[in-house]
Amino acid sequence: MKNSKMALIYDFDHTLSPKDMQEFHYIQKLGYDDPAEFWAKCKKNSEKNNMDGILSYMEVMLEENPGLTRDELIEEGKYITLFKGVDTWFDRINTYGKKHHVDVEHYIISSGIKQMIEGTKIAKEFKKIYASSYAFGKDGKALWPSRVVNYTTKTQYLFRINKGVLKETNDFDLNRKTPESEKHIPFSNIVYFGDGMTDVPSMKVVLEQGGNTVAVYDDEAKKELALNLQSDDRAMFAVEADYSYNSTAEKLIKGIIDLIEARAKVDRIKDND
């Protein structure tokens, strides 16, 4: 029996990890006692130059550390902590998927820094990490931002995953008309995990295309936001950011895997008629 394919797509900051990735160590290394001071400077820079917010923080990171290197960013990933259960989540979900004839692929679409995510202990779990990045010189030093992933540009990566056009520079195949039968993973088999307003465009696209969206939270304020996203028809589900065994998140994804398996069985019966 041929397995179905499924994509679990995650934002990173506040979705798999409780803080912005720069707040675990990097901002303090720049000399800030309070990360809020750093973000305030980034916002001021953005407003002064009418600049995209992601470009602004990437510029400030580089201005305050002109010697910033790829290796340094990867090293920063080791300081990032994850929500409960994330470190074992992938193996549990993959195993359940295979048991039910569903191959699960995991992806990141984040406005954070790609190299920092690559330095985390879960980086190997993702088929592709789409995130903001710098161009690096031969000496490994960051030169300028080469890719910026903000709340609207996140949506293009959903279609890359849907079509299987994973290489960021392959725009031709991304934009050409592709028959549904040739697409890598149908949107009905895609689940998008996010935590806030910056995930709204992606959530809307996934929902409109027949997929599933999950808003996660780790405190009461975030819970209210997640429930609002649910009531506004952005998130289908609102769950605590707990990825441990038998958590609500695990039960939800296992239930969706069961649905994918059931749909595949019905489709096979229909095709044989």
C-alpha positions in Angstrom: 0.0 0.0 0.0 1.4 3.4 -1.0 1.7 5.8 1.9 0.1 9.2 2.0 2.3 12.2 2.7 1.6 14.9 5.3 3.4 18.1 6.2 3.6 19.6 9.7 4.8 23.2 9.3 5.9 25.2 12.3 6.7 28.8 13.1 9.6 28.7 15.5 9.7 31.5 18.1 6.8 31.1 20.6 5.6 28.0 18.7 8.3 25.5 19.4 10.4 27.7 21.7 9.1 30.0 24.5 11.0 33.2 23.4 12.5 34.9 20.4 15.7 33.0 19.6 17.9 36.1 20.1 16.7 36.5 23.7 18.3 33.3 25.0 21.9 34.6 24.7 22.7 36.8 21.7 21.1 40.0 22.8 22.7 39.8 26.3 26.1 39.2 24.5 25.6 42.5 22.8 25.4 44.2 26.2 21.7 44.6 26.8 20.4 43.8 30.2 16.8 43.8 28.9 15.9 42.3 25.5 13.1 44.9 25.3 15.8 47.6 24.8 17.2 45.8 21.8 13.7 45.4 20.2 12.9 49.0 20.9 16.0 50.0 18.9 15.0 47.8 16.1 11.6 49.3 16.0 13.0 52.8 16.0 15.3 51.9 13.2 12.4 50.4 11.2 10.2 53.5 11.7 13.1 55.9 10.9 13.9 54.2 7.6 10.5 53.0 6.7 12.1 49.5 6.8 10.6 46.0 7.0 10.8 45.0 10.7 12.7 41.8 10.0 15.3 43.6 7.9 15.6 46.2 10.7 16.5 43.7 13.4 18.9 41.9 11.1 20.6 45.2 10.3 20.9 46.1 14.0 22.3 42.6 14.8 25.0 43.2 12.2 25.7 46.8 13.1 26.2 45.9 16.8 28.4 42.9 15.9 30.2 43.7 12.6 32.2 40.5 12.9 29.1 38.3 13.0 29.8 34.9 11.4 27.8 31.9 10.3 29.5 29.7 13.0 28.6 32.2 15.7 25.0 32.1 14.7 24.9 28.3 14.7 26.6 28.3 18.1 23.8 30.6 19.4 21.3 27.9 18.5 22.7 25.7 21.3 21.3 28.2 23.9 17.7 27.9 22.6 15.3 26.0 24.8 12.2 24.3 23.6 8.7 23.7 24.9 8.0 20.6 26.8 8.1 17.4 24.7 9.5 19.0 21.5 12.7 17.0 21.6 10.8 13.7 21.4 7.8 14.9 19.4 9.1 14.1 15.9 10.0 10.5 16.6 6.6 9.9 18.2 4.6 11.5 15.4 6.7 9.9 12.6 6.3 6.5 14.2 2.5 6.9 14.5 2.3 8.1 10.9 4.2 5.1 9.5 1.9 2.8 11.5 -1.1 4.4 9.7 0.5 4.6 6.2 1.3 8.3 6.4 4.8 9.7 5.8 5.1 12.8 7.9 7.5 15.6 6.8 8.4 18.5 9.1 9.2 22.1 8.0 10.0 25.4 9.6 8.8 28.7 8.2 10.2 31.4 10.5 11.1 35.1 10.6 14.0 34.1 12.9 17.5 33.4 11.8 18.0 30.2 9.8 21.6 29.5 11.1 20.4 29.8 14.7 17.7 27.2 14.1 20.3 25.0 12.4 22.3 25.1 15.7 19.4 23.6 17.7 19.2 19.9 18.6 16.1 19.5 16.5 17.4 20.9 13.3 17.9 17.5 11.8 14.2 16.7 12.1 13.1 19.2 9.4 13.1 18.4 5.7 13.6 22.2 5.1 14.1 25.2 7.2 12.8 28.4 5.7 13.9 31.4 7.7 15.7 34.8 7.4 19.4 34.5 6.6 22.5 36.5 5.8 24.9 36.2 2.9 28.3 35.2 4.1 31.7 36.1 2.7 34.6 33.6 2.2 35.7 34.2 5.8 32.3 33.3 7.1 31.4 36.8 8.1 27.8 38.1 7.5 27.7 40.6 4.7 24.0 41.5 4.3 20.6 39.9 4.6 20.1 37.4 1.7 16.6 36.3 2.6 13.9 37.9 4.7 10.9 35.9 5.8 8.1 38.2 7.2 4.5 37.5 7.9 3.4 37.8 4.3 6.3 36.2 2.5 5.8 33.2 4.7 3.0 32.2 2.4 5.2 31.4 -0.6 6.8 28.6 1.3 3.5 26.9 1.9 3.1 26.6 -1.9 6.7 25.4 -2.2 5.9 22.6 0.2 2.6 21.9 -1.5 4.2 21.6 -4.9 7.5 20.0 -3.8 9.5 23.0 -5.2 11.7 23.3 -2.1 14.7 25.2 -3.5 14.2 28.9 -2.7 15.6 30.1 -6.0 13.4 28.0 -8.2 10.6 30.4 -8.9 9.7 29.1 -12.4 8.4 25.7 -11.1 6.8 27.4 -8.1 4.7 29.7 -10.3 3.8 27.4 -13.2 0.5 25.6 -13.2 0.8 22.2 -11.6 -2.0 19.6 -11.8 -3.2 18.4 -8.4 -2.1 14.9 -9.1 1.5 16.1 -9.4 1.7 18.1 -6.2 4.0 16.8 -3.5 1.6 17.2 -0.5 -2.1 18.4 -0.9 -3.1 21.2 1.4 -5.7 18.9 2.9 -2.7 17.0 4.4 -0.9 20.2 5.7 -1.0 21.4 9.3 0.3 24.8 10.2 1.4 25.6 13.8 1.7 29.3 14.8 1.3 31.5 17.9 0.2 34.9 16.9 -0.9 37.7 14.5 2.2 37.3 12.3 0.9 33.8 11.4 -2.5 35.0 10.2 -1.7 35.2 6.5 -0.3 31.6 6.5 -3.1 30.3 8.6 -5.6 31.9 6.2 -4.0 30.4 3.1 -3.8 26.9 4.6 -7.5 27.1 5.7 -8.7 28.4 2.4 -6.9 25.6 0.6 -8.4 22.9 2.9 -5.7 22.4 5.4 -5.6 22.6 9.2 -4.2 25.3 11.4 -3.2 25.3 15.1 -2.6 28.2 17.4 -0.4 27.4 20.4 -0.1 29.2 23.7 1.9 29.0 26.9 0.3 31.6 29.2 -3.1 33.3 29.7 -2.4 36.2 27.4 -1.4 33.9 24.6 -4.3 31.7 25.3 -6.7 34.6 24.8 -5.0 35.4 21.5 -5.1 31.8 20.4 -8.8 31.6 21.2 -9.4 34.8 19.3 -7.6 33.4 16.3 -9.9 30.4 16.5 -13.1 32.5 16.8 -11.9 34.6 13.9 -11.6 31.5 11.7 -7.8 31.8 11.5 -6.9 28.8 13.7 -9.0 25.6 13.6 -7.6 24.6 16.9 -6.1 26.3 20.0 -3.9 24.1 22.1 -1.3 24.5 24.9 2.3 24.6 23.7 3.0 21.2 25.2 4.3 18.6 22.8 4.8 15.8 25.3 3.4 12.3 25.2 -0.4 12.2 25.2 -0.7 16.0 25.2 -3.6 17.7 23.4 -1.3 18.6 20.6 -0.2 14.9 20.1 -3.8 13.7 20.3 -4.8 16.3 17.7 -2.1 15.4 15.2 -2.7 11.6 15.6 -6.4 12.3 14.9 -5.5 14.2 11.7 -3.3 11.3 10.7 -6.2 8.9 11.3 -8.3 11.2 9.0 -5.7 11.1 6.3 -5.5 7.4 6.4 -9.3 7.1 6.3 -9.5 9.5 3.3 -6.9 7.4 1.5 -8.9 4.2 2.0 -12.0 5.8 0.6 -10.1 7.2 -2.4 -8.8 3.7 -3.1 -12.3 2.2 -3.0 -13.6 5.0 -5.3 -10.7 4.5 -7.8 -11.4 0.7 -8.0 -15.1 1.2 -8.8 
